[in-house]
């Protein structure tokens, strides 16, 4: 039997659950998937996929959780209360310049 070492990692429970469901459909145990990842790190001499920051785009309601949506609304209400306002025209111009929309 091959010698092995233990690897312990803390991960988001939801991500772990989703990954386990997908790996189960593929017939790959989690430990094998982690081992495959680590082998690729060694073979590629780095992370085996491209890593970059997401584009800075405006928030889309459909991409927010209920909690995130409430937080964004509360931030907006606080801005109104504190007088942090710009005109609709200025907001439109900013969105066109910054995001091309």
DRENDO-1510 file (C-alpha; in Angstrom, 1 decimal, always signed):
<recs>
REC; n; res; u; v; w
REC; 1; UNK; +0.0; +0.0; +0.0 .
REC; 2; UNK; +1.3; +3.5; -0.9 .
REC; 3; UNK; +2.3; +5.8; +1.9 .
REC; 4; UNK; +0.0; +8.8; +2.4 .
REC; 5; UNK; -0.1; +12.0; +4.3 .
REC; 6; UNK; -3.1; +13.8; +5.8 .
REC; 7; UNK; -4.2; +17.2; +4.5 .
REC; 8; UNK; -6.6; +19.3; +6.6 .
REC; 9; UNK; -8.4; +22.2; +5.1 .
REC; 10; UNK; -11.2; +24.5; +6.2 .
REC; 11; UNK; -13.7; +25.2; +3.5 .
REC; 12; UNK; -17.2; +26.8; +3.2 .
REC; 13; UNK; -19.7; +24.0; +4.1 .
REC; 14; UNK; -21.9; +24.9; +1.1 .
REC; 15; UNK; -18.9; +24.7; -1.3 .
REC; 16; UNK; -17.9; +21.4; +0.2 .
REC; 17; UNK; -21.4; +20.0; -0.2 .
REC; 18; UNK; -21.8; +21.1; -3.8 .
REC; 19; UNK; -18.3; +19.7; -4.6 .
REC; 20; UNK; -19.1; +16.4; -3.0 .
REC; 21; UNK; -22.4; +16.1; -5.0 .
REC; 22; UNK; -20.6; +16.8; -8.3 .
REC; 23; UNK; -17.7; +14.5; -7.4 .
REC; 24; UNK; -20.1; +11.7; -6.4 .
REC; 25; UNK; -21.8; +12.0; -9.9 .
REC; 26; UNK; -18.3; +11.7; -11.4 .
REC; 27; UNK; -17.4; +8.7; -9.2 .
REC; 28; UNK; -14.4; +10.5; -7.6 .
REC; 29; UNK; -13.9; +10.6; -3.9 .
REC; 30; UNK; -13.1; +14.0; -2.4 .
REC; 31; UNK; -9.6; +12.7; -1.3 .
REC; 32; UNK; -8.8; +11.6; -4.9 .
REC; 33; UNK; -9.9; +15.0; -6.2 .
REC; 34; UNK; -7.7; +16.8; -3.8 .
REC; 35; UNK; -4.8; +14.5; -4.7 .
REC; 36; UNK; -5.5; +15.2; -8.4 .
REC; 37; UNK; -5.3; +18.9; -7.7 .
REC; 38; UNK; -2.1; +18.6; -5.8 .
REC; 39; UNK; -0.5; +16.5; -8.6 .
REC; 40; UNK; -1.4; +19.2; -11.1 .
REC; 41; UNK; +0.1; +21.8; -8.9 .
REC; 42; UNK; +3.4; +19.8; -9.0 .
REC; 43; UNK; +3.2; +19.1; -12.7 .
REC; 44; UNK; +2.3; +22.8; -13.6 .
REC; 45; UNK; +4.6; +24.2; -11.0 .
REC; 46; UNK; +1.8; +26.4; -9.8 .
REC; 47; UNK; -2.0; +26.7; -9.6 .
REC; 48; UNK; -3.3; +24.6; -12.5 .
REC; 49; UNK; -5.9; +27.2; -13.7 .
REC; 50; UNK; -5.9; +30.9; -14.4 .
REC; 51; UNK; -6.5; +33.1; -11.4 .
REC; 52; UNK; -7.6; +36.7; -11.8 .
REC; 53; UNK; -9.8; +39.1; -10.1 .
REC; 54; UNK; -13.4; +39.3; -11.4 .
REC; 55; UNK; -14.3; +42.3; -13.5 .
REC; 56; UNK; -15.5; +45.3; -11.6 .
REC; 57; UNK; -19.1; +45.4; -12.8 .
REC; 58; UNK; -22.3; +46.8; -11.2 .
REC; 59; UNK; -24.2; +44.6; -8.8 .
REC; 60; UNK; -27.0; +42.6; -10.4 .
REC; 61; UNK; -30.0; +41.8; -8.3 .
REC; 62; UNK; -30.1; +38.2; -9.6 .
REC; 63; UNK; -26.5; +37.6; -8.3 .
REC; 64; UNK; -27.2; +38.7; -4.7 .
REC; 65; UNK; -28.4; +36.7; -1.8 .
REC; 66; UNK; -31.3; +38.1; +0.2 .
REC; 67; UNK; -28.9; +39.2; +2.9 .
REC; 68; UNK; -26.6; +40.9; +0.4 .
REC; 69; UNK; -29.6; +42.7; -1.2 .
REC; 70; UNK; -30.8; +44.0; +2.2 .
REC; 71; UNK; -27.3; +45.2; +2.9 .
REC; 72; UNK; -27.1; +47.1; -0.4 .
REC; 73; UNK; -30.5; +48.7; +0.2 .
REC; 74; UNK; -29.5; +49.7; +3.7 .
REC; 75; UNK; -26.3; +51.2; +2.3 .
REC; 76; UNK; -28.3; +53.2; -0.2 .
REC; 77; UNK; -30.7; +54.4; +2.4 .
REC; 78; UNK; -27.8; +55.5; +4.6 .
REC; 79; UNK; -26.3; +57.4; +1.6 .
REC; 80; UNK; -29.7; +59.2; +1.1 .
REC; 81; UNK; -29.9; +60.1; +4.8 .
REC; 82; UNK; -26.3; +61.4; +4.7 .
REC; 83; UNK; -26.9; +63.5; +1.6 .
REC; 84; UNK; -24.5; +61.4; -0.6 .
REC; 85; UNK; -26.5; +61.9; -3.8 .
REC; 86; UNK; -25.7; +62.5; -7.4 .
REC; 87; UNK; -28.1; +63.4; -10.2 .
REC; 88; UNK; -29.5; +60.7; -12.5 .
REC; 89; UNK; -27.7; +62.2; -15.4 .
REC; 90; UNK; -24.3; +62.1; -13.6 .
REC; 91; UNK; -25.0; +58.5; -12.6 .
REC; 92; UNK; -25.8; +57.6; -16.2 .
REC; 93; UNK; -22.7; +59.3; -17.5 .
REC; 94; UNK; -20.6; +57.5; -14.9 .
REC; 95; UNK; -22.0; +54.1; -15.8 .
REC; 96; UNK; -21.4; +54.7; -19.5 .
REC; 97; UNK; -17.8; +55.8; -18.9 .
REC; 98; UNK; -16.9; +53.1; -16.3 .
REC; 99; UNK; -18.8; +50.1; -17.7 .
REC; 100; UNK; -19.7; +51.0; -21.2 .
REC; 101; UNK; -23.5; +50.7; -20.6 .
</recs>
